Amino acid sequence: MVTSQNSGSVPGNDTRHVGHKIFTLMTLWFFFKDGSVWRTNKFTDVSQFPIADSSADMRVWERRLLYCVPVPGQNSWTEPASELVLNRCMDFTSQQREKRRRVDDEGIDHMDMLVSDDGVQGSPSTKKMKEDEQPSVSSQNHESITESNCPNMSIVPGIDRDSLPCLVKIYDSPESDLKLNDVFEFIGVLTLDSELQADKDHDVISNGFCEDALVHLPPNKVPRLHCVIHRKLAASDLLNCSPVMESKPDLVKEIREALLRHLTAVLGNDALAAHFMLLHLLSRVHARVDNVAVGKLSLNLTCLSKESASLFGGQLTHAFRNLLPFTHSIPLTVEYLNSVSLAPKKDYETDRLITGVLQLAEGSHLIIDETKLEAGTLNSVGVENARLLNNLTELQKVEYDFKYYKMEMAADVQLLIFSEGKSNILPADIVIPFQPSSVGSSEVVAEQALEAWRWYLASVKSLPHSIDSEMQKVLENDLVASRQADRSIGSHDFNRWLTMGRLMSASFGETCLSLEHWQMVMELERLRRERLK
């Protein structure tokens, strides 16, 4: 399933879409010889030249159809121009529709239309007619894209209804290039309001080659993008004004200290929680060994009431939206668990995968507020949802429901849990009692600082990591000493320490674990255990 978002230019030009995969459908494109001329339906919705002669010389290839919607939880700083682009696209569509109406009804010559840098512009008489009789572009967009006439908008949680979904047609690309929940950029030819007419049974392209009628949603509501090139996007690719920086230790250390001060202020001057929060924000799944997702570092802040969770949760949510590309939050209640669809499910009547809340893009950050959970009874849906959340926390996997069978899909989601005591539903890697000394800070941060922090978080988390032979001996000795001092310490704790060591090194822009950084990890663990007592 591909989720996508506009960030390009007007229809007919190169247009970009950001998204992750929802479903694919194989269709065909071809070219054939019409007398001495070769014809093709490549990069078009409908073939303009039907095959008249069945014996014509013809070549056929596969093309894949992807259904795309905006990436769940995508924050506005990653897409500053998307609203402008959408308005321009809708304006283009409106004017093209008006142009056809005038040509059909009045027979006015097409030369009455004026062309500007912003696309096709109507003549003065057309403008007057639109002003007197037609609603505005924004109201047309709002009224035309509704749950009733575009049902795909209602089945995707967290999607802005003002953002258009898109059908992306991929040519000459292996299926392995596009993986579930990856974020992609597509560049190609966008058509918002083509002359495509879908037959009730199926849409025949030509000579028996057809596409599934179920995916032929109205073109003016679900545009078509014929992809020329595409690429998978990393977090660094979403930076709009990425500063010219290198991962030099001095520069990275300076940015690290500034970000750490900011997190400390947001967390009410709880410096220990801020240090763990920084490591948490840098975590990612970089390997999988059996059922272990290596590199994840979920964080559970305890000792929070409903009021304090609302206060600090709001401040952290605001801070994360300014720092991270994709953020999402779940207010965990009995009613929510009993009613919401967390897992994606296959609808065989529409032959479409209906996305769930937990189908998030790789690298998304998820805040779960468990302080809102009160005594109550979970029904079968609630029990299943609690299990799904547990699997995501422990295994970084989301179970997809295909009705007749279920399939686990790998995920990479940073989880932050708020709770009064240690969460029983969500077994986080780090549990730390939250001890703020102030109400936190919501001061406005300079854009230059935000850009530096975004670059820092996107860049250092992807650094490689290694441990030399001398440090391996130090780690082994520390593990033996820790087991002798506390028999409850096991392999799970040691794996967590290694992850923290990797993240600590990365936070300073270094790729090899040093003794200093390992000692910093051990000190953080000592302070955390003291709080737990």
N, C-alpha and C positions, 0 to 999 in steps of 0.2 A: 504494500500500500504506500503510495507516494504522497506526502503532503507537500504543498508548494505555495509559493508566494511571489507576487509580482514585484520586480525591481528593475525594470528595463525601460523600453521606449514605446512609442505608439504602435498600433497594429501594423503588420507588414514590414516592420524593421526587426533587428535583433532584439529579442526580449528575454529577460532572465526570470527564472523561477527557482525558489528555494524550497526544498521539501524532503519528505521521507516517504518511503514506498508503502502503498496501500494494496493495490492488486495489479496484476499484469494480464493482458489478453493478447494472444498472437493473432495478427491479421496479415494481409498480404499487400505488397506493392509490386508493380510490374511495369515493364515497358514492352511495346510491341511495334511492329513495322506496319504502318499504314501507307501502302503504296511505296513511295521512296522516302517517306518521313517516319522517324521514330517518335512514338507517343508514350507518355508515362503518367501515372497518377501519384508519383512521388511528391511529397510536400504539398499535397492537396487533400481536401476532405472528400471530394467527389470527383471522379474521373470526368474530364471535359470531353474526352474522345472515347466513347464506348467502342468496344471491339465489334466491328461489323462482320468480320470474316473469321470464322472459327479456326481456319487453317493458317491464320496469320503467324508470322515468326514472332515468338513471345518469350520473354524471360521473367521469372517470378522469384521474389525474395520475401522473407518474413520481416514484418515490422511489429513492434510491441506497443501496446496501448497502456499507458499508465494513468491512473486517476490520481490527481494531486489536489491537496488542500493545504492551507497555511500550517506551518509548523506549530504545534501546540506550545503555548507559553513563550513564543518568541517576543523578545522585548524591543521596544520602539527604537532604541539607539542602533540596532543592527539594520534598520530599514528606514532611514530618514526620508527617502524619496518615494516610498511605496504609495502613500496616499495621493501624491501628485500624479504618479504614473497611472494609478487606477482611475482618477478623475479624467485624465487625458484620454485613456482608453475608452471610458464610457462616453466621453464627449465625442470621440471619433465615431463610435457606434451609433450614437444618436444622430449625428450629422449624416452618416451614410444611410441610415434608415430614412431620414428626411429627404435625402437626395433621390432615393429610389421611388418614394412616394410622389415626388414632383415629376420625375421622368415618366412614371406609369400613368399618373392622373392628368397631367397637363401637357406632357410632351415637350417640356422645356429642354433646350439643348444643354448638354453637359458642360459647355464652356461657360455657362452662367455661374459655375462653382469656382470659387477662388481658392488657390493653394497657398498656404503659409508654412512657416517652419514648424508649427504645432500640428500640422495635418491638414485635412480638408476643411475649409471654412465656407459657410453658406453665403450667398449673395445677400444684399440688404433686404430684399423682399422675403427671403427665407428666414433671416434673423427675426424680422418683424412677426412672421407667422409663428415662429417658435416662442417668442416672448408673449404673444397674445393667447396662443392656444395650447402650448405644450408645457408640461411641468419641467422643473429644473432637472439638471443631470443628476444631482445628488438624490432628489426625491424619486426619480425614475429608478435609480440603482437600488434604493431602499425598498421601493414597492415591488420591484420585479423579482428580487432575490428573497424569497420567503420560504417558509417550511412547506407551504402548500404546493407551490409550483416548482420548487427546487429541493426535493426531500433530502438530498445529500447534505444540505447545510444543517439539518436538524440532527444528524446522527454523529456529528463530530464534536465532542465536548470541547469547550474552551476556544472555539474558533470565532473570530470576529466576522459577523455576517456581512460586513462591508468589504471583506476580502474575497475575491472570486476564487472558486476552485478551478482546476484546469485539467484537460485531457492532453497528455503529452505523448506524442508518437515518436518512438525511438527507431532509428534506422541503423543497420550494420553495426550492432553492438551486442556482445555476448551477454546473456542474462546474469552471469556472475558479476558483472560490473556494478549492478544495482542491487544492494542488499537492504533488507528490511530495516527501517528506521534510521538509515543513514540520511544525511542532509546533502542535497545535490543542488547544483546550479545548472539550469538548462538554458541554452541559447539557440534561438531558432526563429521561425516565422509564426507570429501569433495572429489568429483570426477570431474576432469576438462575435461577429454577426454574419456568418457566411450564408449562402443560399442553400445550405444543407437541409434536405427534407427527409425525415426518417419515416420509413414505412412501419405500419403497426406490427407487422410480423418480423421483418428484417429489412435491413438497408442493403440493397444490391449495388455494389460498386460497379461491376461490369462483368458480364459473362459468367455469373455464378460466384464471383469472389465477393464476399460480404463481411461486414463487421457486425458484432452483437448489437441488437437493438437496445439492449438494456443500458448500454453505455452511451447511447446517442441522446444525451440530455440536450435541451435547447441551446444552440450555439451562442445566443445572446446572453445566456446565464452561465454557461460553462464553456469558456473559450477553448479553442484547439491550438496547441503549440506543436508545430512540426520541428523536432529537434535536429539541429545541425551538429552541435557538440555539447557535451556535458562533462561535469567533473564533480567529484565528491568534495564537499567543503569541510575544512577544519575550523576550529574556533577562531584561529588567527585570520582566516579569510573573511570573517564577518566584521572585522574591525574597519570602521569607516575612515578614520584619520589615524592610522597606525603610526606612532612616532618612529623615526628612524633610530633604531636602537640595536645594540648587540648584547648578547647575554654575557656581559662582562661582570665579574663578581662585585666590583665596587658599585656599579650602577644598579645592579639587581638588588644588592643589599640596601641601598638607599630607598629604592621603591618598596622593598619589603618592609622596612621600618615604618615608612609612611602609611602603608596599608594596614599594618599591625596596629598602629596608633588609632586609625580610623575604626577598625573592628573593635578595639578596646573601648572607645568612646560609645559606639553603638550598643555594646554589651554592658553598659553601666559601669565601666572601669573594672570589669572582671578580666584581668590580664591573662589568667590561666585559661579561661574559656576562649579568649581571643586567639591564643597560640594554637589551641586544638582546632578552632574554627578555620584558621589559615591552612593547616594541614588538610582539613576536611575539604576545603575548596580546591585544593590542588590534586585531590585523589581522582583516580580513574582506573578502570579495569584494563590492565595491560597484558594479562595472560590468564589462561584457565587451565587448572590442573585437576582432572576429575570433576568434582562438583564445586571446587573452590575457585572463586573469582579473585584472582590475585591483584591487589592494588586498591580495592575498595576500602573506604574508611567512613562508614556511617557514624553519625554522632547523635547521642541522646542527651539533651539538656534536661535535668530533673530539678525538683524543688520549685516548680513553676505552678502558680495558681492560674485560674481563668483570666484574672485581671492582668497579672504580670505577663502571661503568655500573649495576651492581646497587645499589650504595650510593646514588649520587646520583639514579639513576632512581627508586628507591623513595621517596626524600625528595621529589622533584619530583612524583611521582604522588600522594602524600599531600597535598601542598600544592595541586595543581590540583583534586583532588577537593573540597577545602574552598572553592575559589574559583570554579570553573566549573560550569555546569549539567550538561554532558555530557562525559565523558572516557572514553577507551578506549586500550588499549595492545596492541601486537603484538610478541611475541618472534620476530624474524625468523630462522628456521633453514631449512636445506635440506628437512628433513622437513616443516616447516610449509608451505612454499611448494608442495611436491609433493602435499599432501593436502587443504589447506583450500579452501573455496569462497569466494573474495573477492567475486566478482561475483554479483548476483542472477540467478536462472535461472527460466525459465518451465517448469513441469511441466504438460504438456498432458493427462496422465492424470487429474490432480486439478483441472486448470484453475486452478492457483494459482501465483502468483509466489513462489518460494522465495528469501527474502532472503539476502544475502551479508554478509560481515564489513564490507565497505566501504559498505554502505547505511546511512549514518549521518544523524542529524538535522542540519539546518542549524546551523552554529555549534559543532559538536562539535570536541573537541581529541583528536588522535591521536598517541600516542608510539610510535615504531618503534625497537626496540633491534636494531641491526645488528651489535653486538659478538658476538652469539651465532652469527653466520653463519660456518660452517666450510667447508672444501673439500668438494665433493661434486658430484654430477651432477643437474641439474634435468631432470625429465621434461616432457612437453608441458604438464601442468597447472602445473608450477612456472614454466616460461617465460611462460605466459599470465598467471600471477599477478604475476610481476615486471613485466610490461608494464602491467598494471592499476595497480600501485603507482606506476610512473613517470608514467602519465597523470594520476593523481590529484595527484601532486606538481607536475607541470609545468602542467597544463591545468585542474586542479580539475574533472575530469569522471570519472564512473564509467560503464563500459560494461555495459549490461544484455544478457544473453544470452537471446534468444527462440527459440533453436534454429535457426530458418530465417533469421534475420537478427539483427543486433545494433544496439542503439541507445544513443547516448551521452546521459547525463543530467548536468546541471550539479550541482556539489557546492560546498559551502563548509565545508571542514574545515581546521583549523589543524594543521599537521604539524611535529612535533619529532623529529629523528632523532639517535640516538646511534651513533657509529661510531669505529673506530680511526683511519682516514684518511678523506679525503673520500669520501662515498658515491658509488658508480658506478651503483647502482640508482635512488637517489632524489636527483635533482639539485635541492637546496634553493636558495632565494634567498640565504640568508645562511649562509656556512660560517665558523665561528670555532673555533680551537683552545681547548679548555677548560683553564684553568690555576687550579685551586683551591689555596688555601693552608691549608685545614683540612678536616676530615671533614664539614663541613656541620652544620646545626642542625635538630633535630627537636622543638624546644620547643613546648609547647602555646600556641596563640594565643588570646587572649580572643575570645569570641563577638562582642562589640561591634566589634572591629577587623575580624573576618572579614566582618561585615555591611557595614561601610563599604567594604571592598575589593571585595566582590561588587557593590555598587551602583556603585562607580567603574568597574569593568571593563564592566558592562552598559550604563552610561550614556554614557561618553565615546566609546566606539567607534562610536556611532550619530550623533555630531555631524557636521554638514555641514562642507564644507571649500572654501576658495577661495584663489587667489593673485592679488594685485593686480599692476598693470602694472610697478611699480618692482621688485618681487621677481622678476618674470619676466625682466627684464633681468639681474638678479644671477645667476639660475640659468643663463641662456644664457652669460654670461661665465665662470662657473665650469666649465661643461661644456667650453667651448673651451679653457680653461686646463688642465683635466684631460686632455683628448685630446692636447694638445701635450706634456704631461709624460709621458704613458703611452699609447702607441698601442693598447694592448690594451683600453682602456676604450671601450665602445660604448653603443648605445641600451639594451641590457638593464641595464647598470649605472645609466644615467641614470633609467630607469623605477624601479629599485629605490630610488634616492635620493629620487625624488619620493614614493614610497610611504612611505619612512621619514620624510620631512618632514611628510607628512600625519599620520602616527601620532604624531610628536613633538609637533606642535601639539595634537592631540587629548589626549595624555597630560597636558597642562597645562590642559585644558578650553577651549582656544581654537579658533576656526574659521577663522582666516586665518594662513597661514604667515608668520612673522616672520623677520627676519634673524638674531636670536639663536638661534632653533630650527634654522634652516638651518645655522648654524655648528656647533651641537651635533651635527647629523647628520654633517657633514663631519669633525668630530673623532673621532666613533665609527668612521667608515670608515677614517680614518688609523690609529687604534690597532689596528683589526682587520687591516689590511693588514700592519702591522708584525709582528703575531703570525704571519701566514701565511708570512712570510719565514723 
